[in-house]
Amino acid sequence: MTQNPVLIAQISDLHIKPPGRLAYGRVDTAVALERCVAALNEFRPRPDLVVISGDLADTPTVEEYDYLKRLLAPLELPFVSIPGNHDLREMMRAALPQGYASSTGALNQRVEVGGLDLVLLDSSVHGKPHGALDAPTLQWLEATLASSGDRPALLFLHHPPFKAGIWHMDRQNLANAGELAPVIRRHPRVQLIATGHIHRVTLTMFAGVPTTICPAPNHAVDLDLEQLREPSFKVEPPAFHLHCWFPGEGFGSVVTHQVQIGNFDGPHPFFGPDGKLL
């Protein structure tokens, strides 16, 4: 009998402002999150878990986290989260108490979902836009990956460990990606590295592992590959990622789908009642 896949929905870069405030004076991130929550609730089959990969708040303030919790309250799925550069560790720890690996410092977590381990890494650096994994986090990651060598693992962090080609974002990616790479290479059970930060779907390989950037439910960083413009954003169709882990030989396999948020025409059948292609 074929086992069902484990479905992990990833949303990222919510940038919640205080009620009534727009991000950059233009983007209603609260309404965008409401649409996203509705899409997650309606999606079938239901994801087993939602991972929020950073920048939950925008400034941040206690008011923003309180508003965030109200906006997430209708979500009918369990969720976990990690901070981004717009978050504040201790403020987020107080607002969203979860199973963090330590009562102080980085908000790292390990979560078991079926036969899958999710390893959530806190790459935030206080007061800075770039990311870094501090020494305790790297040590914790090494020990965590070594503890269950026969279970596949997906890694989540906010800052991409690679350059995406967007000049102003590449200055603020994961600064010590070179320290992360050998840890990943020592542990082949890592099947995927999933990040956020750039608000744009991106795929590459890092340390021999497929590595993604999740789209955002609100706005996208402008795809400026030639430094033609000042740092800019566009309001493009919102989306989230659905990571599907299929049990199988070895560590199984992972497939990532981009799921658009919104109402679209269809679905429509390919075949008529007579079985013929329409």
Secondary structure, 3 states (H helix, E strand, C coil): CCCCCEEEEEECCCCECCCCCCECCCECHHHHHHHHHHHHHHCCCCCCEEEEECCCECCCCHHHHHHHHHHHCCCCCCEEEECCCCCCHHHHHHHCCCCCCCCCCCCCEEEEECCEEEEECCCCCCCCCCECCCHHHHHHHHHHHHHCCCCCEEEECCCCCCCCCCHHHHCCCECCHHHHHHHHHHCCCEEEEEECCCCCCEEEEECCEEEEECCCCCCEECCCCCCCCCCCEECCCCEEEEEEEECCCCCCEEEEEEEECCCCCCCCCCECCCCCEC
